[in-house]
């Protein structure tokens, strides 16, 4: 069988899913523009179109050898704001400009004027739609409290800690709904842990655990911590979170109730002593770069995984791309996933 494989979240949308996608312009000024109008334009066909597109994304991943696929986030304009649309207190009409990601770019974002609360439960339905496409266990993703707090404009709570508590409570409703529906893999994305490791340690991990509160052990509690997307593919000099961030938070993450942590490695190799800090946590290890057109060879991926296995047990290592695949396009995404799967499955465990 070899090592398990998974994907992280987004997959390229089929052309017939005519929804805005932030991978078309990752630093655009209005990342939430047009989604609601596009959904309305699809009318009564929306459900069928999204199911067809989701099933195609899931089957592509499975056919490429992925053991734990995602739903591809086909219904989303991006992984953060789609979830925010289902929360009370998020104003998507009156947007406010904000500088993001430690000054890398600015956007007009939803504004919070009052308490953030769940409006409805929706991710269990997204999971059921995706799970119909395969016998493999489909993973569902959602944005974490610190990442949401930093990607909208808060004019109510006044600080990321208290705002994050409210977001965590709303996320927890979806976590429990997914687990009760039978979803075995629930992933919360917290790239801001890498940008702001001090905040992660001060209150971010605590709020992340709040989001998973009472989640049964039948569902794997996963967090993805990436280091940031470029604004275009094959751009070498884009700003990433500091390499040291993973080391700063590793011990605290291993001591938390999180069961699996997703880390990037392909775009910028880590010091693999990092893996030795994790004594009990499983590691999803990025071995395919998601913003480079060059396709990693099977041998290259296999060798990096073997290097990692010098520092962590095989039963705690899972191979994956660095992050979501949307910027690559379908053809490149499939090539990378096939090589990744072949390499991971070739390793005797």
N, C-alpha and C positions, 0 to 999 in steps of 0.2 A: 504493500500500500504506500509506503514512504511517508513523507510529511504531509499533513493536511494543508489545503490551500483555501484561501478566501479572497474576496474583494472588499473594498472599503466602503463604497457608497455609490457615487454617480457612475452612470454608463451613458454613452452617447445616445441621444434621442433619435429614433427613426424619423425620417423626413415627414411622415404623415402625422406625427404628433406635433402640431403647429403651436407650440408653446414657447415663450421666451426662455432662454437658457443663458445663465451668466457665463458659461464657458465661451460664448460667442464674443464676450468683451468683459473680462474679469474685473476690470476696474472702472466700469462705466458709471456715470454719475447717478443713474437711476436704476439700481438693480432689481427693483420691484415693479418697474413699469410694464404694463401690457399683459400681465399674467391673468388678471381677473377678466379683462376684455377678451382675451384669447379663449379662456374657458367658456365664456358666455357665447362666443361665436361658434364654438363646436356644438352648442345646444344639446339636443337629446342624444347625439352621437358621442358625447364626451366620454361616457363610461365605457362604451365599447372600444373607442380609440385608445384610451388609456390602458385598458386590459390587454388589447392586442400588442401595444408597445411594450408594456411591462413583461408580458410573456415572451416576447422576442428577446428582450434584454436578459431575462433569466436563462432562457434556453441557450443563448450565445455563450454565457458564462459556463454553464454546465457542459456544453459541447466542447468547450476549450479545456475542460478538465477541472473546473473549480468545484471544490467539495461543499463550500458554504457560500452560495451566491447571495447578492443583495437584490432588492427589487429594482435597482438601477436608478432610483429616484426620478423616474420618468415623468411623474406628475408635477414635479417641483421646478420652480424657476431657479432656486438654489436651496441648499440643505438647511439654511437658517430661516429664511422668511416664510417659506411654505408652512412651517410649524407655527410661526407667529401669527399667521392668518387665522388660526383656530383658537386664538386667545383673546379674551376680553381685555380692553385697555390698550390695545395696539392700534394706532391710527395710521392707516395706509393711504389716506387721502391728503392730509396735511403733513407733508414730509419736512424734515429738517436736515440741513447740511451738517455733516460731521466728518472730521479727519479720522482715518482708520489705520489700524495695524502699525502702530508706532510711527505714524506720519507718512506712510507709503502712498496713500491716495485719499481722496475725499468723495463722499457720496451723499445723495439725498435719501434719507432713511425714515422708516416708520417712527412715529413719536409716541411716547408713553405719557399720558396725562392723568392716569388713575390706576387703581389696583389691577394687577395682571392676574387673571383667573382663567381656568379652562372654560371654553365655550361649549365644546362638544368633543366626543371621543371619535377618532378617525383612523389612527394608525393600525388598529387591529384589522380594519377593513382593507387597508393598503396591503397588509401582510397576507390576508386571505386571498386577495386578488393575485398576488405574486406566487403564493405557495401552490396554487392550482396548476402552475406550469411545470412543476418538477416534484420528484420524490426526495430531492436533497433538501436539507433544512435551510430555509431562506432567512437571512438576517435583515432586520429593520434598523434604520439609523434615525437619530434625532440630534439636534444641536444641544450642547451643554449650557448650563446656567451662565458661566462666565463669558462664553462665546456669544450667547444671545445678548447679554447685557452690554457687550462692547460693540454690537452690530445693529443696535437700534439707538434712538435718542431718548434718554431717560429724563423726563421733566417732572417726576413724581417722587421716586424713592431717594435720590440724592447720593447713592453710593452703590457700587457693584455687589457688595456683600448682602445687603438687605434686598436689593432687586433680585439677586441670584436666588435667595431663599424662596421668593414668590415664583420665580420661573421653575425652580426645582419641584415645588409642590404641583405645578401644572404638568410638568414632565412626568411626575410620578403616576399621575392618572393614566397616562399612555403606557408607561412601563407595566403597570399592573394589568391593564386591559390586554396588552400583548401577551403577557405571561399566561393569563387566564384563558386566552384564545388558543394557546398551544405553541406560541413562538419560542424557539429554543435559543435564539441568539439576538440580544438587544444591545445595540451599540450607541453610546452617546459620544458625540464628537466635541472635543475640547482643544482645538488648536491654540487657543489663547493661553493654555497652560505653558506652552513653549515660549510665547511672547512675554508673559508676565509670571514667571515661576514664583516670585515672592507672593503674588496674590493667590496663586494656586495653593501654596503652602499655608497662607494665612487663613483663607476661607474657601478657596475654590474646591479643594478635595472634599471638604465637609459638605458643601452644597451638592457636589456630584453624588455623594453617598445619599443625600436626602432624596435625590431624584430616583435612586434605586431602592428606597426604603420599602421593606417588606417584600421585595422581589424574591420569589421562591428560587431555590437552587436548581430547579428544573430548567431555568433560563440562565444562560451565561451572561454575566454582567461585564460588558466590554466598554472600554473607552479608547477612542482614536485621538492621538496627539500628533498632528502634522506640523510642519514648520512654515507653511504658506505657499500659495500659488504665484507663479509669474503672471504678467498680463498678456503674454503670448508664448507660444511654443518655441522651443530651442533658443530661449533667451538665457544666457549663461550668468549674467551679472545681477539677477533680481535679488532683492533683500530677503533673507531667510531669518528665522528665529535663531538665536545663538546656539551653537552646537552644545554648549555646556548646560543648556536648560534641562535636557533629559537627565543628566547627572544630578542636578539640583533637586529634582522632584522624585527620583527613582525610589529611594528608600521609603518615602512617605506613601507613594503609590503602592509599593509592595506590602506595606502595613495596612492598607485600606481594605475594604470589602470588595474591591474590583477584582474580577477573576482573570481578565485578559486585557492586555494593553497593546495597542497598535502603535508602532514606532516606524518612522521613515529611516531608510538607510541607503537606498539606491542613488538618490540625487547627490548624496554627500555622505561618504562612509563614516560611521561612528567608530570610536574606540570600543572594541567589542568587550572590554572589561565592564562596560555598562551592563551587559547581560548578566554578569555575575552578581550584581546588586539584587536582582530579582530572585528570591529564594523559593517563592511559591507561585507567583503569578505566571500565567502563560503569556508568551510574547508573539504577536503578529508582526512579522519582520518584513519591511518593504524591500523587495529585490527587483522591482521594475520601476523605472522612472516614468512619471506620468506627464512630464512636460518636455520630453525629448523624443524626436522622431526615430532616433536610433533604437533598433530592437536588440535588447540584450540576448546573447546567445544562451543556449541551454547549458553549455559548459561553464560560462561565466556565472550564471545564476547558481548552478550547482556548487561551484567552488566557494561562492560567498556563503551559501547555506552551510557547507561543511566547515568553513571558518567559524561561523556562529556556533556550531555544535561543539566546538572546543570550549565553549563558555556556558552552555545551557543544555539541559537534557532534551532529547528529541521529542519526548512526550509533552514538552512545554514550548515547542517552536512551531509556528504556523507561517507559511509563506504567502505573500500578498504583494500587490503593487504598493507603492508609497502612499497613494491617496486615491481619490476618485478619478475615473478614466475619461470624463467628458471632453477634456480639451484635446484628446488624441484623435477622435473620430473612430468609427467602428472598425475599419480595416486594421489600423495599427493596434487598437485595443485587443482585438482577437489574437493577432500575432504575438503580442507580449504575453497574454494570458496562456496561450498554448505552450510557449517556451517555459514560462514560469511553472506550469503544472507538470510538464515533462521532467523538468529538473527536480522539483520537489518530490514527485512520486518515484523517482529513480533512486532515492537515497534509502538505504536499508535502515530500519529502525528496530 
